[in-house]
């Protein structure tokens, strides 16, 4: 009987285990088609879907498909988790590499929509209306992107058009998830906005003769310096609670579209679970940002590849925090 080494949902290596153990873990949902494994005689890890001996575990069932009821939040709110930051990025890369077609096309489609809408928003008269429509649709669209990566990570059949699934699965809740979290995060910046307005009004006259693209005179430069030095410290202080809340609610949209929670329950669940290891989740967000920055530095073209990796890494973390069972 062959033995296998398995990389669990927490990014750690387990084993050796028998093929019976692997089949049991697949049946329990602790592993999926994209879980990395290798036989003891293998040199490298590969997805379980690539092992012929486990093909039957991923074969389509002839029974009618049924939709499982959403799990109670109590099932995962009582669990702890371990988050391997490097493992999330590595597994995210593997997920994108092994499913390049659907994930790359889905991400590209999302970016094209956002780019086109952003360009149309600059058109006079109709621009503001387009911006409002984009804001209303941003939650369902982003939720659909997350759902695409969630399904692919679980080894489920998915197509690039899955990015529009948020409009049919949870349009209202996804919209409210973006609206409410955005408003609460934005409230943290109110002291900065008030101070900016107060400081800008006396200096407004010095900016009247300056146009973007031209070299400012000394008076304008002094006005800019005065404005920056007066408001920057307050902006940095306000950014602390804004950043904290943004990280706490990072998984609100995935919880809404995946577990069919309403936006309030999703915000509470994300808040509770993230706060168990807030700095780890914050570190993952920073790491993903650095990966995207590297893609931006590669003539921006690299972002077409780093953005999907970032989405994948974040959804792998989501699976670890909210779905994976400890081995």
C-alpha positions in Angstrom: 0.0 0.0 0.0 1.5 3.4 -1.1 2.1 6.1 1.4 1.7 9.8 0.7 2.9 13.2 2.1 0.2 15.8 2.2 0.3 19.6 2.5 -2.7 20.5 4.7 -5.0 23.5 4.6 -2.6 25.3 7.1 0.3 24.9 4.7 2.1 22.3 6.8 3.3 18.9 5.7 1.6 15.8 7.1 2.3 12.1 6.7 3.2 9.7 5.6 -0.5 8.6 5.3 -2.1 5.7 3.4 -4.3 6.1 0.4 -7.3 5.2 2.7 -6.5 8.2 4.8 -6.3 10.4 1.7 -9.7 9.1 0.5 -11.2 9.7 4.0 -9.9 13.3 4.1 -11.3 13.9 0.6 -14.7 12.6 1.7 -14.6 14.8 4.8 -13.7 17.9 2.8 -10.3 18.3 4.5 -8.6 17.9 1.1 -9.7 18.7 -2.4 -8.5 18.2 -6.0 -6.0 21.1 -5.7 -4.5 19.9 -2.4 -0.7 19.2 -2.9 0.6 15.7 -2.2 3.3 13.3 -3.3 4.0 9.6 -2.9 7.1 8.8 -0.9 8.9 7.9 -4.1 8.0 11.2 -5.9 10.4 14.1 -6.2 7.8 16.9 -6.2 4.4 17.7 -4.9 1.4 17.9 -7.3 -2.3 18.3 -7.1 -4.3 15.2 -5.9 -6.3 15.5 -9.1 -3.2 14.4 -11.0 -3.0 11.0 -9.2 -4.8 8.3 -11.2 -5.5 6.3 -8.1 -7.7 9.1 -6.7 -9.5 9.8 -10.0 -12.7 8.2 -8.8 -12.9 10.7 -5.9 -13.3 13.5 -8.3 -15.5 11.8 -10.8 -18.9 13.5 -11.4 -21.7 11.9 -9.5 -24.7 10.5 -11.4 -27.0 11.6 -8.6 -28.8 15.0 -9.0 -26.8 17.9 -7.6 -28.0 19.3 -4.4 -27.1 22.5 -2.7 -25.9 22.0 0.8 -27.5 24.4 3.4 -25.2 27.1 4.6 -23.1 26.1 7.6 -23.9 27.8 10.9 -21.4 30.4 11.8 -20.9 28.7 15.1 -19.2 25.8 13.3 -16.2 28.0 12.4 -16.4 30.8 15.0 -15.3 28.3 17.7 -12.2 27.1 15.7 -8.7 28.4 15.8 -6.4 28.4 12.8 -2.8 28.7 11.7 -1.9 30.9 8.7 1.3 30.3 6.8 1.8 33.6 4.8 4.5 32.2 2.5 2.4 29.1 2.0 -0.6 31.1 1.0 1.4 32.9 -1.7 3.1 29.7 -2.9 -0.2 27.8 -3.1 -1.8 30.8 -4.7 0.8 30.6 -7.5 0.3 26.9 -7.9 -3.5 27.3 -8.1 -3.1 30.0 -10.8 -0.5 28.0 -12.7 -2.6 24.9 -12.7 -5.8 26.7 -13.7 -4.3 29.6 -15.7 -7.1 29.6 -18.3 -10.1 30.2 -16.1 -8.4 32.3 -13.4 -6.4 34.5 -15.8 -9.4 35.1 -18.0 -11.8 35.7 -15.1 -9.4 38.3 -13.5 -8.7 39.9 -16.9 -12.4 40.3 -17.5 -12.9 41.9 -14.1 -10.0 44.3 -14.7 -11.3 45.2 -18.2 -14.8 46.0 -16.8 -13.3 48.2 -14.0 -11.0 49.9 -16.5 -13.8 50.6 -19.0 -16.2 51.9 -16.3 -13.4 54.0 -14.9 -12.9 55.6 -18.3 -16.6 56.2 -18.9 -16.8 57.9 -15.5 -14.8 60.8 -16.8 -17.4 61.6 -19.4 -19.2 64.9 -18.6 -22.8 64.7 -17.5 -23.2 60.9 -17.6 -19.9 60.3 -15.7 -21.4 60.7 -12.2 -24.2 58.3 -13.1 -21.8 55.7 -14.3 -19.7 56.1 -11.1 -22.8 55.5 -9.0 -23.7 52.4 -11.1 -20.2 51.1 -10.7 -20.3 51.6 -6.9 -23.6 49.7 -6.8 -22.2 46.8 -8.8 -18.7 46.7 -7.3 -19.7 44.5 -4.4 -21.5 41.8 -6.5 -18.7 41.8 -9.0 -15.9 41.5 -6.5 -17.9 38.8 -4.7 -18.1 36.9 -8.0 -14.3 37.1 -8.4 -13.8 35.7 -4.9 -16.4 32.9 -5.6 -14.5 31.9 -8.8 -11.3 31.5 -6.9 -13.1 29.7 -4.0 -14.6 27.1 -6.4 -11.4 26.5 -8.3 -9.5 26.1 -5.1 -12.0 23.4 -4.0 -11.6 21.5 -7.3 -15.1 22.4 -8.4 -16.1 23.0 -12.0 -16.0 26.8 -12.7 -15.9 29.1 -15.7 -14.6 32.7 -16.0 -18.2 33.9 -16.2 -18.5 32.9 -12.5 -17.4 36.5 -11.7 -21.0 37.6 -12.4 -22.4 35.0 -9.9 -22.7 37.7 -7.2 -25.5 39.4 -9.2 -27.7 36.2 -8.9 -26.5 34.8 -5.6 -26.4 37.7 -3.2 -26.7 41.1 -5.0 -28.2 43.1 -2.2 -26.1 41.6 0.6 -22.9 42.1 -1.4 -23.8 45.7 -2.1 -24.6 46.3 1.5 -21.3 44.6 2.5 -19.3 47.1 0.5 -21.5 50.1 1.4 -21.5 49.6 5.2 -17.8 48.6 5.6 -16.8 51.4 3.3 -18.8 54.0 5.3 -17.5 52.8 8.6 -13.9 52.8 7.4 -14.5 56.2 5.8 -15.7 57.6 9.1 -12.2 57.1 10.5 -10.9 59.7 8.0 -13.4 62.5 8.9 -11.0 64.4 11.2 -8.4 64.4 8.3 -11.0 65.6 5.8 -12.2 68.4 8.1 -8.7 69.6 8.8 -7.8 69.5 5.1 -10.8 71.7 4.3 -10.0 74.1 7.1 -6.3 74.4 6.0 -7.0 74.6 2.3 -9.5 77.5 2.4 -6.9 80.2 3.4 -4.5 78.8 0.8 -7.0 78.5 -2.0 -6.0 81.9 -3.5 -2.4 80.7 -4.0 -3.5 77.8 -6.1 -5.7 79.8 -8.5 -2.9 80.6 -11.0 -1.4 77.1 -11.0 -2.5 74.4 -13.4 -1.5 70.8 -13.3 1.4 70.0 -15.7 3.0 73.4 -15.3 5.9 74.3 -13.0 4.5 75.9 -9.8 5.9 79.2 -8.6 7.5 79.5 -5.1 4.3 80.7 -3.5 2.4 77.7 -4.7 5.2 75.3 -3.5 5.2 76.9 -0.1 1.4 76.5 0.1 1.6 72.9 -0.9 4.3 72.3 1.8 2.2 74.1 4.4 -0.8 72.0 3.6 1.1 68.7 3.6 2.9 69.4 6.9 -0.4 70.5 8.6 -2.5 67.5 7.5 -0.1 64.5 7.1 0.2 63.7 10.8 -3.6 63.6 11.2 -3.9 61.5 8.1 -1.5 58.9 9.5 -3.3 58.8 12.8 -6.7 58.4 11.1 -5.2 55.6 8.9 -4.6 53.4 11.9 -8.2 52.6 12.8 -9.1 52.7 9.0 -6.5 50.0 8.4 -7.5 48.0 11.4 -11.2 47.9 10.3 -10.3 47.1 6.7 -8.4 44.1 7.7 -11.0 42.9 10.2 -13.7 43.0 7.4 -11.5 41.5 4.7 -13.5 38.4 4.4 -17.0 39.9 4.5 -17.7 39.5 0.8 -16.4 35.9 0.5 -18.5 34.9 3.5 -21.6 36.5 2.0 -21.3 34.8 -1.4 -19.9 31.5 -0.2 -21.8 30.8 3.0 -24.9 32.9 2.1 -24.7 35.0 5.2 -26.3 38.4 5.4 -23.9 41.3 5.5 -24.2 41.9 9.2 -23.4 38.3 10.1 -20.6 38.2 7.6 -19.0 41.3 9.1 -19.2 39.9 12.6 -17.8 36.5 11.5 -14.9 38.1 9.7 -14.2 40.5 12.6 -14.1 37.6 15.2 -12.0 35.2 13.2 -9.5 37.8 11.9 -9.0 39.2 15.4 -7.8 35.8 16.6 -4.6 36.5 14.5 -5.0 40.0 13.2 -1.3 40.6 12.5 -1.1 37.4 10.4 -3.9 38.5 8.2 -2.5 42.0 8.0 0.9 40.5 7.1 -0.8 38.6 4.3 -2.5 41.7 3.0 0.9 43.5 3.0 2.6 40.5 1.3 0.0 40.5 -1.4 0.4 44.2 -1.9 4.2 43.7 -2.3 3.6 41.0 -4.9 1.3 43.3 -6.9 3.9 46.1 -6.5 6.5 43.8 -8.1 4.0 43.2 -10.9 3.5 46.9 -11.3 7.2 47.5 -11.5 7.4 45.0 -14.3 6.0 47.6 -16.8 2.6 47.0 -15.2 2.1 43.9 -17.4 3.2 41.8 -14.5 0.1 42.8 -12.6 -2.0 40.7 -15.0 -0.3 37.7 -13.3 0.3 39.0 -9.8 -3.3 40.1 -9.2 -4.7 36.5 -9.8 -2.0 35.2 -7.4 -3.1 37.7 -4.8 -6.8 36.7 -5.2 -5.8 33.1 -4.9 -3.6 33.6 -1.8 -6.4 35.5 -0.1 -9.0 32.8 -0.8 -6.6 30.1 0.3 -6.4 32.0 3.6 -10.2 32.2 3.6 -10.4 28.5 3.2 -7.9 28.0 6.0 -9.7 30.4 8.4 -13.4 29.6 7.8 -13.6 26.2 6.1 -10.6 23.9 6.7 -10.6 21.3 9.4 -7.5 20.6 11.4 -5.8 17.4 10.3 
